[in-house]
């Protein structure tokens, strides 16, 4: 009986999530129409630096993985015995966070410099 409850609960929760998102998006649009605001205005604004942001984030994540690989190989060696797997995982996630964040910071500074030059 327990083996069947997990898939049923998963599908019910997924349906409820999708239904809730659609329901509240519709309510938001109806409230905007009641106030005289065009609901399509928000979606038409261009985001010129979106590709730069995602590109620098992915470059940062890639550099983080590369640096983490070198750190794990240098500090922990090639055989990860004696409970060192947890340390290696922590190093990987730490480097991913640090370098991904640095990529976003670089993206922000590039966007800010460009906007300062424009106006």
Secondary structure in CASP SS format (residue, H / E / C, confidence):
PFRMAT SS
TARGET T0000
AUTHOR 0000-0000-0000
METHOD secondary structure of the structure
MODEL  1
X C 1.00
X H 1.00
X H 1.00
X H 1.00
X H 1.00
X H 1.00
X H 1.00
X H 1.00
X H 1.00
X H 1.00
X H 1.00
X H 1.00
X H 1.00
X H 1.00
X H 1.00
X H 1.00
X H 1.00
X H 1.00
X H 1.00
X H 1.00
X H 1.00
X H 1.00
X H 1.00
X H 1.00
X H 1.00
X H 1.00
X H 1.00
X H 1.00
X H 1.00
X H 1.00
X H 1.00
X H 1.00
X H 1.00
X H 1.00
X C 1.00
X C 1.00
X C 1.00
X C 1.00
X C 1.00
X C 1.00
X C 1.00
X H 1.00
X H 1.00
X H 1.00
X C 1.00
X C 1.00
X C 1.00
X C 1.00
X C 1.00
X H 1.00
X H 1.00
X H 1.00
X H 1.00
X H 1.00
X H 1.00
X H 1.00
X H 1.00
X H 1.00
X H 1.00
X H 1.00
X H 1.00
X H 1.00
X H 1.00
X H 1.00
X H 1.00
X H 1.00
X H 1.00
X H 1.00
X H 1.00
X H 1.00
X H 1.00
X H 1.00
X H 1.00
X H 1.00
X H 1.00
X H 1.00
X C 1.00
X C 1.00
X C 1.00
X C 1.00
X C 1.00
X C 1.00
X C 1.00
X C 1.00
X H 1.00
X H 1.00
X H 1.00
X H 1.00
X H 1.00
X H 1.00
X H 1.00
X H 1.00
X H 1.00
X H 1.00
X H 1.00
X H 1.00
X H 1.00
X H 1.00
X H 1.00
X H 1.00
X H 1.00
X H 1.00
X H 1.00
X H 1.00
X H 1.00
X H 1.00
X H 1.00
X H 1.00
X H 1.00
X H 1.00
X H 1.00
X H 1.00
X H 1.00
X H 1.00
X H 1.00
X H 1.00
X H 1.00
X H 1.00
X C 1.00
END
